[in-house]
Amino acid sequence: MGMLRIDHPDIWDFIHHKEDGTKWQNMNISPKVTSEFMQLIDADDTSAHKVQHPKWGEGCIIQNEETGKVKSHNKPHEIPKGWSTVTINQIFNRITELAWKNGEPGLAFWDRVEKDWVFKKSGKYRIVSTNPCGEIPLEDGGSCNLASINIAHMYKDGEIDWAWFADKVAMVVRFLDGVVEVNEFPVEKIAQVNKETRRIGVGIMGFADLLFQLEIPYDSKEAQDLASKISCELSETAYNESRDLAAIKGSFLAWEDSDYALVEGIEFEATEMRNAYRTMIAPTGTISIIANCSASIEPIFSLAFNREVMADADGKMTKMQEVNPYFHGALAKVVDDHFGTELTEQHGSPNNVKYNEVIDYVSKNGTLRNFDGEISKANGWGHLVEVFQTARDVSMEGHVLMQAAWQKHLDQACSKTINLPEEATIEDVRKAYMLAWENGCKGITVYRDNSREGVAGQTQPMKLAKKTDKTIENLKVDLGSVDDWFPEDNLTRGEMAEVPDICEAIKIKQNTPIGKIHVNVVHEGGDIKEIWGQIGKPGDQPSADAEAICRLASLVLRLGGDIDMVLKQLEHIGSSLLMPTAEGKIMSIPDGIAVAIKRARREIQNSSDTSLTSSTTNRTIRHRVDKVYAEVCPDCGGKLHRNSGCVSCPSCGHSRC
């Protein structure tokens, strides 16, 4: 995860860096805040936010009262005329405003993270950041070695089988310790650090499914108490198993530098330990799909959805409705009890019709709430609605307190998304951040429904019911008039401009999902005249596609067209593949060509990329196109689901973490 100390001189720029959704798309960001910082929020609205610079020491952040420009300043007691200091509350308020806007930045409560650093006394293996989703605080060279247990299987004969759970935790500890031993690490430093600390991460998934079986509402004190109890059992069992393993195989190599060895006081004894760290809660976006259970500790996203499977001879996908098995059983019982017969599975029966009415409703809306069909008058309906809660049914407080309940006993961290409805306010985000800090969380991430709509590559996890159909096939984009495409009057329509025999060209080598493409941008007098591209071997399909795209783009330019119009048609074209690059995610060959053209144009003009900003009309069109890419799965076109930094499709299993 991208992290920066809250007292760093560049903190203002850091928290704003992902504001427009075009930068750092391959990582989440969170400032490292301290308890001292959090305690000063609201305590004194006038306290200047202090920063620390390695060269000039203590400073502050100042803002120009006329232009609004913000910068760090090395003389906190000498504020220039026309400037004012930025306060702690202004920093915190801006963080919450940005998080409300698009879900970032989150917060990392760093002194809490360092409290569980097991090398505090020796100062070695200092924690510097976390993995992308935040559940594993990592030292330089550290890595994730994680596994999660499906605790839906803890439910046996009407109660929780604690012996089963303890047995599985112990087994996973031994398994992950073996992974450290046999794994071939890509970098020598990672291999060294992993052998010295033997960090592992045992976690769980399927918590929502367990609650369904126990008939406990997710947003309840009873569920939070159960979470804390499971977390405690998880940590104690992992601790004991790691200690027992150390007696057989020896402690981790850096044990003598750890707090397990460097104990103080006669009443304490050094504890041999096989693994420096053991427990966490990961998002489990992909593996929970494989295990066919609810993800991590999250509430279920939807009780029913449509999964697209096999294509027929015409390429049309077959849709299959998938219903959570625990919800299916409970709903069928309510329906059958209402009619006094067991006919739910009989097609066309009154039971079957009423059952399907409910399933169709939750498939579109993601929740049972506000369903007012006939069956909602049945005995047991209220209990059904209360127990089978989805992410949108859980309050902000319920989300945060659940994360805190799990975090309480973990020696690493807990990754969870605090889902908020679209109508949530900035004040709601602020309350969530404060509540997480007050209740012992090590970090927090919020996501407000639809807050990332219109940003390429981002997803809308809770947007189920649509007022309009916005699939790729029926999207209508106003491309403007012919004069918008060919604005110059110096060519007769159909006349093609000649390109001089000798011209300058810039060659750009650009990564794409298919491979590296070499793009030659021919220019004269600052104007781009032709574009040529080559990828793979001549005669290959990707090479033919790239050549055709560049030929047509060159034709538009030679007919007097605008390079901005060419770029608008090529950029953000999606495919089933993605390639993370320094320029953002490259989604296809044409998208890669567009990025290469932009890079070349910057070189040609020897200036910033501001010259590529489209007109208002162009921005509007691009925004509308991007909304489609934001909502659909690149594999099957289904709706995507965002969970703790992971993006997955419940219809086909596509996943990006």
N, C-alpha and C positions, 0 to 999 in steps of 0.2 A: 504494500500500500504506500502511496505517496504521503509522506508525513513531514511536518516542519514544526519546530518549537513555537509556542505561542509568543515567546519573547524574541523571535528572530526578526531582524530589521525588514525582511521581505515578506512578513506574514500577510500584509494587506494584499499584495499582488498574488500570493499563494492562494488565499481563500477565494479570490475572484477568477482564478485561472480557468476553471471549467464552467464559468457562468454561461457562455454562449453555446456550450455543448460540442465545440469543434476541436478542442485540445485535450490531450491526455485521455483519450477515449479508452485506452487499454488498462487504466488503473483507477481505483477509488482514491480519494484524498481525505485526510483528517488532520487538523492541527493537534499537536500534543499540548493539552491544557493541564494545569496543575490545580490542586485544591485551593491554593492561595488565590489563583485567578478566579475560580468559581465563587469563592467566599466574598470577593469584592464586588461581584455583580449585584447591582441594586443597592449596595451598601453606601456608595458615594458616587453619584452621577458625574462628579467633576474630576475623579481620579484619572490622570493621564496614563495611558498604557505605556509601560516601560519596555524597552527592547535592549538586548545585549549584543554588542558588536565585538568581534575578537580583536579589532585594532583600536577603536576609540571608546570601548567600554559602554557605559550606560547611555542610552539615548531615548528618543521617543518617536512617535509617528505624528506628522503634522498634515493639515489639510488647508489648501488655498481657499479662502473664504469667497473668492470670486469665481474661480474656474472649477473648484471641487477636486483638483488634483491632489493626490495623496503621496507622501514620500516619507522615508525615515530621516531623522535629524539628529546630529551628534551633540547638540548643545541644548539639553532639555530645559535649562534655565534662561536661555536666550532665544525666544521664539521670534522669527522674522515678522515684520509688519505685514499685515494682510493674511497671516496664517494663524491657525489655532491648533491646539493639540487634540489628537484623537483619544477619546477616553476608553476605558475598559468596557463600559456598557455599549459604546458605539461599535467596538470590535465584535462583541458577543451578539449584538442585535443584527449586525451585518451577516454574521455566520448563519443565524436563524433565518434571515430573509432569503439568503441564497439557497439554504436547504429547503425552504418552502417552495422556492421557485423551481428547482430541478433535482432535489435529493442530495446535493453535496454543497459544502463539505459536511462530513460527520464530525464527531468529536472522539478523541482518545484521551481518557483520564490517566495521564502518564505516571503520576506518582503511585497510582494503584497498580499499574502494570509492573512498575519497578519493585513494588512491595513483595511480589512473588518471584522476583529474580533471585535465583538460589546461589549466586556468586557475589552477593553484596559485600561480604567482608573482605574478599580478596580483590574485588573490582574487576575480575576477568569475565569474559563472555558477556559484556554489557549488551542489553537489549537496545536495538537501534530502530526497529520498525516492526511491522507485522506482515503476515502474508496478505494477499489481495482482499480477503474477506474479513480479516481481523481476528480470527480465532487463535492464531499462533503468534505471540510476540517472539521475534527472532533476533539472535545475535548475528554479527557479520559472519557469513558462511553457514548459518543454520538453514534447515529445510523442514518441510512438512512430511511427516510419516504418519498418516491418519487412517483410522478405520471407525466405522459407526455400526452399532448394534440395533437391529430392528426390534424395538421394545413393544411393538404391537403383539409379539409372541409371549410377552410376560403374562398376558391374561390367560389363566387356566382355571377352568371350572368355577367361574364367577369371582375369582380373586387374583391378586398379583402373586406370581411365583417368584419370590425373592431369591430362592436358591438357584433357580434357572438363570437369573440375571447375573448373580455373582459368579457362577461357573463360566458364563460367556465373557464377562469382563476379564477374568483371569486368563482365559484362553487367548483373547485378543492382545493382552499385554505380552504374552509369550510370543505370539505371532509377530507383532510389530517389532519386538526386540530382535527376532530372527531376521526381519527385513533389513534392519540396520546392519547386521552382520554380513548378509549376502549381497546387498545392493551394490551395483557398480555406479559410483557417482561420477557426474560429468566433469567436475572440477576438483582438483586435489584439495583445495582449502575446504570445500564442502565435505569431502570424505573425512578429512581430519577432524573438523568440528563435530560431525555426527558421531564419529567413533569416541570422541572425548566426552560428549554430553549424553549420547544415546537418547536424544529427545524423541518421544513418541506422543501420539494423540489419540486416546480412546474416547469415543463419543457415542451418541445415540441418534436414531431417527425413528419415525413412526409414533411420535408422542400423541399427535391428534387422533390417530387410529386407536391408541390405547384408551384415551379419554372417551371416545365413542362407545367402546365396549363396556367401560365402567359407568357410562351414562353421567359423566361429569362435564359440565359446561367449561369450555376453555377459559372464558372470561369470568373466573370465580376464584375465591380464596381457597377453596378445596383443591382446585387444579394447581394453584401456585404452591400449596403445601406439599402436594404429591411430587411436583417438580423438584422442590428442595430436597425431599427425602430420597428420590432417585439419584439426584446429583451427589448427595452425601454418600450413598451406597456405592456409586460409581467411583468416587475419589478414594474412599477408604479401601475398597477391594483392589483397585489399581495400585495404591500405595503398598498394601500388604504383599501383593504378588511381586511387585518390583523388588521389595526388600527380601522376599524369599528367594527370588532369582539371584540376587547379589550374593547370597550365602552359597549358592551353587556355582555360579559363573564369575563372580566378582563384580565390584562396583564399576560405574562408568569411569573412564581413565582420569577425568579431571575431578574426581571425588574429593581428593585432598584439598583442592582449592574451593570447595563448595561449602555452603553453610551447614550441610549435613555433617561435615567433619569438623568445621571450625566452631564448635559449640562453646558456650560460656556458662560457667557456674557448675558447682558440684552435683546439682540435682539433674543435670542433663548428661546424656551419653551420646557419643557419635553414632549415627545410624548409617549402616551400609545400605546403598541404594543402587539398583541396576540402571535406572533411568532418571536423569535430572528433572524431567518434566513428563507428565503422564496423561492428563485429562483436558478435554476441551469440548466445545459444541461447534461442529462445522455445518455449512448450509445443506450438504448432501443433495444438491439439485439433480445430478445425473444418477447417482447410485440409488437414490430412493425410487426413481422411475424403474430401474432394473429390479429392485427389490419389491416393487409394487406396493409401496407404503407411502404414508404422508412424509413430507420432507422435514428432517431435523426436528426442532421443537416448534415449528411454525404451525399455525392453524391451517386447515386445508384450504386451498385456493378456491375450489368449486366442488360441490357435491356430485355434479354430473357434467360431462362435456362430450363433444363429438370428436372422435378420433378418426383420422383419414388413413385408410389402409389401401391395399392393392388397387392398381389402376386396371381398368378394363381395356378392351381392344382399341377403344377410341381415346384412351388416355385419361378417362374420367375416373376420379378417385372414388372409392367406396367409403361411405361414411358409416361408422359404427358408434352407437351411443355407449359411453362407458359411465357407469355409476359406481360410486364408492360402495364397496360390498356391505359395510356396516350400516350405511344409510339405506341401502336397498332392503335389507332385512327388516329394519325398524319401520320404514315406510310401508312395506308390504303388510306388516302386522297391523298397523293402524288402519289401512284400507280394508283388509280382510275382516278385522274386528267390527268395523263400521257397517259392512254389508252382511256380517254373520256367516260368511262362506270363505273358503280358501280358493279363490279363482283368479288371483292376481296374475298368474302366469298364463291364463287362458286368453288368447288373443280375441279382442272384441268384447270381452265380458265387461260389465260395469266396473268391476274392480280394476281391470287392466286399463280401461279408458281413464279413470280417475287417477290411477298411478302415473300414467304417461303425462297427464296434465301437469302434475307436480314436477316430473323430471324435465319436461320441456321448459317450465318456468325457471327452474334452478340452472338449467343449461344456459339460458339467456341472461339471467340476472345474478347468478353466483350465490344466491342466498334464498332461504325459505321465507324470510321476513316479507311482509306485505302481500303474501299470496292469499287471495280471498276466494278461491274456488270452494265447491261444495264440501270437499273433504276437510277443509280447514275448520269445519264445525264439529268434526269427529272427536270422540274422547281420545285423549293422548296426543292430540295435535300440539297443544301448548308445550308439553314436555319435549316433543320431537324438535320443535323450533329452538327451544332453550339449549338442548344438548348438541344438536348438529349445527354448530356455529362455523362460519367461514371467516376468512381474513377480514372481510369488510364488516362483519358483525361485531368484532372485538374492539373495545374502546382503546384509545391511546394509552390510558392508564393500565389496562389489562395487558397490552403488549409489553410495556416497559417493566411492569412488575413481574411478568413471567420471565423475562430475560434476567432480571435481578435474582429471581428464585433459583434459576439454574446456575448463575455465576457464583453464587455464595460459596460453593464448596470446590470449585474448579481451581487447579493450580495454573491453568493457562487462561483462555478467554472464551467468550460465548458470542458467536456470530448470529445476529437476528435482525430482521427488518421490522421497523415500527411502521406498519401500514396505516396511512391516514386517508380519510375520504377526501374527495376533490374540494369540498367546501371547507375543509380545515383552514384555520387562520395561521398567520405568522406567530401569534401568541400561543397557539396550540403546539407549534414546533418548539417554541421557547420553553413551555411547560414540560414537554417531553424530555428535552435536554437536561433541564434542572432535576426532573424526577429521576432520571437515570443516574445522575451524579449523587443525589441524595440517598439512593438505595443501593449503592455499591457496585454499579456496573463499571466495566473497564473501558467501555466505549459505547457509542450509539450511532445508528444510521436510521434516518427516516425516509419514507417515500410517500408522497402525496399523489393520489390517483390522478393520472393524466398530466402530471407536472413536467413530463419530458416529451409531450406530444409535439411533433414537428421537428425533432432533432434526429438527424440521420443516425441509424444504428442503435437508437434507444428504444425502449419497449414500454408497453402499457399493460401491466400485469392484471389490473382489476377492471379494465374497461371491457365488460362483456356485452352489455346491451347497447346496440348501435341504433341511432335514429336513421342513419343512412348507410347504404352499403358502400364500402370504400375499398373494394378489392382492386388489384392492379388492372384486371380486365376492363372494368367499367369506369375507371378514372378518366374524366374528361378534363383536359388541360387546354386553356386558351393560349395558343401559340402566337397570337397576334397576327397582324396583317403581313402581306409580302413586303411592304415597306419597312416593317420592323426588322425583317431578316436581311434585307438589302437596302440599307439606309443611304448609300452613296448614290449621287446623281450623275457621276462621271462615266457610268457604263450604261449602254443600252441593254434593256432586259434581254437576257440570253447571251450577251457578249461576255467572253471570258478574258480576263486580264492575263497578259503574258508575264511570265516569271523570267527575270534576266538569267543569262547563261551562267553567270558567276555571281553567287550570293554567299553571304555568311550563313552559318548554321551552328546550332548548339545541339550537342548530343547528350541526352539524358538517359541514364540507366535506372529503371524504376521497377521495384518489386510489385508483383501482382499475385493473386491466388494460383495462377497457372505457372508462374515462373517469371524471370526477369525479362522485361520488354525494353528494347533499345529504341528510343524515339528521337528522330532528327527533326528539329524545328528550324525551317529555313526562314530567314528574315532579311528585310532591307529597310533602312531608315527607321528602325524601331517597330516596323509593322511585320507581323507574321504572314508569310506568303504561302508556305506549303508545310505539310506535316507528313513524315514517313515513319513507319514503325515496323519492327521485326521482333518476333518472339518465337523461340523454338527453331526447328529446322524448316527450311523452305519446303512447301508442299503439305506441311502438317495443318490440321484444322485450326488450331489457335493462330498460327502464322497467317492463314488466309483471312481469318476474322480481323486480325489487327491491320492487315494491309487494306482490307475493304473499308474499315472505319476511317483510316487515315486518308485514303483516296477520296472518300466522300467529304470529309472535313476540308481537305485541300480544295475540292471542287467548290464548296460553299464560299471559301475565302477568295478564290479566283473569280467568282461571280459577284464579288463585292460584299459578301457577307461579313458579319461581325464575329470576331473570335469569342466574344462573350456568349453569343448564341450557341456556338459550337460547344463551348464548355458546359453551358447549361444543359444541353442534351446528353452529354457524355457522363458528367459527374453524378455520383450516387446511384448509378444503375447497379442493381443488386444481382447476386447469384447465390448459389448454394454454398459458396466458399467465402472465406474472409482472410485477409492478410494484414496483420498489425504492422504498421510502419511508423516512422517518425512523423509522417504527414497525416496520421490517423489510419482508420481502417480502409483498406483497398478492397472493394467488394466484387470487382470484375475487371476484365481487360479494358473496356471503355472507361471505367472509373480510373484505372491506372494511367491510361493515356491522358485523361483530363488533368490528373495531378502532375504528370510529366510536363504538359504544356504550361501549367501554372509555374512550375519551377523554372522552365526555360524563359518564360516571360519576365520573371523577376530578374533573371540574369541579364536579359536584353535591356530592360529599363533601369537596371542597377538601382532598384528602389524596393520598397516594401510591397507586399501583396495587396495594398489598398487599391491599386489600379484595377484589380480584378473584381472589385465590388460591383455587382450587377445593379441595374436600375431597379426602381421600386417594383415595376411590373415583374422583372425577372425574379426578384426575391420572393414575391408572392407565389409565383408558379413553383419555385423550388421548394418553398415551404409546404405546398400542397402535395407535391410528389413525395417529400420526405416523410410526411405523416403516414403514407402507406407503408414505406419501408420500416417505419417505427413500430407498426402494429402486427406485421405478419411474419411467420416463420419462413426462412429462405428455402426450406425443404418442401413443406406441404401447404404453406399459405395459412396455417392455423394461427390462433392468437398466442402470443408469447407471454411468459410469466416470469417476473423478476423476483428473485429471492436471495437476499444477503449478498448481492454482488454477482450472483449467477443468473443467467438467462436460459430458460428452458421452454420447450414446447410440449404440453401434455398430450397433443394429438399424435406426434410421431417420434418423440424422444430427442429431437435436436437440442443440443445444449452448448452453451458457451459460459465458462466460468473464468 
